[in-house]
Amino acid sequence: MTSLTITDPGLPFETFMREALTEAARAATAGEVPVGAVLVLDGLVLARACNTREAEQNPLGHAELNVLTAAAERLRDWRLTGTTLYCTVEPCVMCAGALVHARVQTVVFGCRDQRWGGLRSLYRLGEDERLNHRLEVIEGVLEEECRSMIVDFFRAKRNKGKA
């Protein structure tokens, strides 16, 4: 599978990433780490989700896992073959593993996650030939908007702690 960094993403990438950013903003409003995800099949949104760890007190409440669950329920099939995930931040190792298991075709993310990234920053699970499925990975779509949402969230959280 290929790995691309997008410098001119064009419309479908940006359109769906903006929807993921809307989900991330919803998470931030709820006090969650602002990560949003949208799962698309043949140009149609199957599901959208954001982080819900704090609200649900569930360590599995990542946007990516939430969107996979919603899409699998909608399709009544855990195999999400041919789908594209748009996510504001690089999926962590746990989520990257779930994407492989769900047979997602392509993952498009906005910014890398240097601490937890499972597709580029720390690991490259989507390319691991020991696994039964590979992911096409496209990174850098609306990168600055995605990064600034995360940076601003944690800056505000740190500043609130100092007040």
C-alpha positions in Angstrom: 0.0 0.0 0.0 1.1 3.6 -0.5 1.7 6.4 1.8 1.1 9.9 0.6 1.5 13.4 2.1 -1.0 15.7 0.4 0.0 19.2 -0.6 -3.0 19.9 -2.7 -5.7 17.6 -1.4 -8.6 18.7 -3.6 -12.3 18.6 -2.8 -13.4 15.2 -1.4 -10.5 15.0 1.0 -11.1 18.5 2.3 -14.9 18.2 2.4 -14.9 15.0 4.5 -12.0 16.3 6.7 -14.1 19.4 7.4 -16.9 17.1 8.6 -14.3 15.3 10.8 -13.3 18.8 12.2 -16.9 19.5 13.0 -17.0 16.3 15.1 -13.7 17.3 16.8 -15.2 20.6 17.7 -18.2 18.8 19.2 -15.8 16.7 21.3 -14.0 19.9 22.5 -17.2 21.5 23.5 -18.0 18.4 25.6 -14.6 18.6 27.3 -13.2 15.7 25.3 -9.8 15.6 23.4 -10.9 17.1 20.1 -10.6 14.2 17.6 -13.3 13.7 15.0 -13.8 10.9 12.5 -16.0 10.3 9.4 -16.3 7.0 7.6 -17.2 7.1 3.9 -18.2 4.5 1.4 -18.5 5.4 -2.3 -18.7 9.1 -1.5 -21.5 8.7 1.2 -21.0 9.2 4.9 -21.7 6.0 6.7 -21.0 7.3 10.2 -19.4 10.2 12.1 -18.1 10.3 15.6 -15.9 12.0 18.1 -14.0 11.1 21.3 -16.3 10.1 24.2 -13.8 8.7 26.8 -14.6 11.3 29.5 -18.4 11.2 29.0 -18.5 7.4 29.0 -15.5 6.8 31.3 -14.4 4.3 28.7 -10.8 4.0 27.5 -12.1 2.7 24.2 -14.1 5.9 23.5 -11.9 7.1 20.7 -13.5 8.7 17.7 -12.1 6.0 15.3 -13.5 3.2 17.3 -16.8 5.0 17.8 -17.2 5.6 14.0 -16.2 1.9 13.2 -18.9 0.7 15.6 -21.6 2.9 14.2 -20.8 2.0 10.6 -20.7 -1.7 11.4 -24.1 -1.5 13.1 -25.5 0.5 10.2 -24.2 -2.0 7.6 -24.7 -5.1 9.9 -21.2 -6.1 8.9 -17.9 -5.7 10.8 -16.1 -5.9 7.5 -15.9 -2.3 6.3 -14.2 -3.1 3.0 -13.8 -0.3 0.5 -14.3 2.4 3.1 -12.2 5.5 3.8 -11.8 6.9 7.3 -11.2 10.7 7.6 -9.7 11.5 11.0 -8.4 14.8 12.3 -5.4 13.2 14.1 -3.3 10.1 13.3 -5.0 7.1 14.8 -3.3 5.6 17.9 -2.0 2.0 17.9 -5.2 0.6 19.3 -7.3 2.4 16.7 -4.9 1.5 13.9 -5.2 -2.2 14.8 -9.0 -1.9 14.7 -8.8 -0.2 11.3 -6.8 -3.2 10.0 -9.2 -5.7 11.6 -12.2 -3.9 10.1 -10.6 -4.0 6.6 -10.9 -0.2 6.1 -9.3 0.5 2.7 -7.9 4.1 3.2 -7.1 6.3 6.2 -6.9 10.0 5.6 -5.7 12.0 8.6 -4.9 15.7 9.3 -1.9 15.8 11.6 0.5 13.3 13.1 0.4 12.3 16.7 4.0 12.1 17.9 3.1 10.5 21.2 0.6 7.8 20.2 0.5 7.6 16.3 0.1 4.1 15.0 0.2 4.7 11.3 3.2 7.0 10.8 4.7 8.6 13.9 5.6 5.6 16.2 4.5 2.6 14.2 3.3 1.8 10.7 0.7 -0.9 11.4 -1.2 -0.3 8.2 1.9 -1.4 6.2 2.9 -4.4 8.4 3.1 -7.4 6.1 2.7 -9.8 9.0 -0.9 -8.6 9.3 -3.8 -9.9 7.1 -4.7 -6.5 5.7 -2.9 -3.3 4.7 -4.2 0.3 4.8 -3.6 3.0 2.3 -2.6 6.1 4.3 -2.9 9.7 3.2 -1.7 12.4 5.7 -1.6 16.1 5.9 -5.2 17.0 4.8 -6.1 20.4 6.5 -3.1 19.7 8.7 -2.8 23.1 10.3 -6.5 23.3 11.2 -6.4 19.8 12.7 -3.1 20.5 14.6 -4.3 23.9 15.9 -7.5 22.4 17.3 -5.5 19.9 19.4 -2.8 22.5 20.4 -5.4 25.0 21.4 -7.3 22.5 23.5 -4.3 21.4 25.5 -3.0 25.0 25.9 -6.4 26.0 27.3 -6.4 22.9 29.6 -2.9 23.8 30.9 -3.8 27.5 31.4 -6.9 26.5 33.3 -4.9 24.4 35.7 -2.6 27.5 36.4 -5.5 29.8 37.2 
